Amino acid sequence: MKSADESFEKLEVWRRSHSLSIELYRLLAKCRDLGFKDQITRSGNSIADNVAEGAVRSGKGEFKQFLSYAKGSAGETRSQVLRAKALGYIPADTCENLVSELRQISRIIHGLTKSLER
C-alpha cells in the first residue's frame, strides 16, 4: 500500500465506505432533523476518511490504528441507520441494505487489519 503508484482510492473498503457515505447524504437530503442528519453523515464519512488517513500514514501500526477508528465508525453508523429506520427517516428495506453493507465493510476492515499483522 505504500508504493508511489498505490493509493487509498484503490482499496475496496475505501470505495465501498465512500459510496455508503454519499448514499447517506442522498437518503437524508430532505431530513429536517439536522442534529441527527449531521451525526449520521459525520460517522458515515469517518469510515472512509479514517481508511484514507491510515493508508497514507508512514507505518503499519498507524494504519491499523486508523482502521480501528474506521471500524468503530462503521458500528456507530450502523446504530444510527437502525435509529433512522425506527424514526421513519428511511424505509425498512433501505435500512436492511445499509446494515448489510456496513457489516461487510466491518468484515473487510477486520481482514485488512489482520493482513497488516503478517
N, C-alpha and C positions, 0 to 999 in steps of 0.2 A: 504494500500500500504506500510505501514511502518513496518509490522511484518518481523521477520527474514527470514521466508520462502518465502516471496514475493519479486519480483524484477521487474525492468522496462521491462525486456525481455518478461514478461507475458502480458504486455499491448498491446492490438490490435493496437493502434495508433503508438506505437514504432515499432512493427513488420512491419506494412504497410509502414511507412515512411523509415525504414531501407531498405526494399525491393525496394522502389522507388529510393533511392539514389544509390543503386547498379545498378539498371536498367539505370539510367542516365550515370553512368560510362561506362557501356557496349555500350549504344547507341552512345556515343560520343568518343569512344576509338580512332577512326581514325580522329577525328576532328582536323584540323590544326590551327584553331583559338584558340590558347592557352589561351588568356585572357578570352574569353567567356567561354571556357570549364572549366577553373579554377573557374570562378564566379558561374556558374550554379551548379557545383558539390559541391562547398562550401555551397551554400544556401540549396541545397538538403540535404547535410549531417547535416546541422544545425537543421533541423526539428527533426530528431531522437535524435541528440545529446542533444538538449535542453530538450526534453521529459525525456531522461535518467538522465540528471543532476538535473532537478527539482524533479524527483521521488526519488532520493537519498538524497535530502536535508532534513533538520530537521522538516520543518513545512509546513502546507497547503499554507500559504502565499507565501513562496518561490516557491513552486511547481506551484502555479497559475502564478507567475511572469515568470517562465521559459516556461510555456505553452503559455503565451502571446508571448514570443520570438519565440517559435516554430510556432505559427500561423502566425506571421509576415514573417517568413522564408518560409512558405508554399505559401503565397501570392507572395513573391519575386520570388520563384521558378516557380510559375505558369506564371508570367510575362515573365520570361526568356525562358520557354518552348514555349510560343507563339512567342517569338522572334526567337527561334531556327527554328520553322516552317517557319516563314517569310524569314529567311535567307537560307532555303533549307537544314538545317542541319539534320532535322528529317522529316519524312513523315507526312502528314495531319492526317491520322488515328492514328498514334502513338501519335501525339500531343493531339488529342481528348481524347485518353485513359489516358494520363498523366494528362491532365487538369481535367478530371473527378475524377481521384484518388486523386489529390491534393485538390479538392473541398470536397471530402469525408473526407480526413484527417483533413481539417479545421473544418468540422462539428463535427467530433469526438473530436477534441481538445476543441471546444466550449462546447460540452456536458460534457466532463470531468471537465472543469473549473467550469461549473455550479454545478456539483455534489460536488465539493470541498467547495462550499458556504453553503452547508446544515449542 
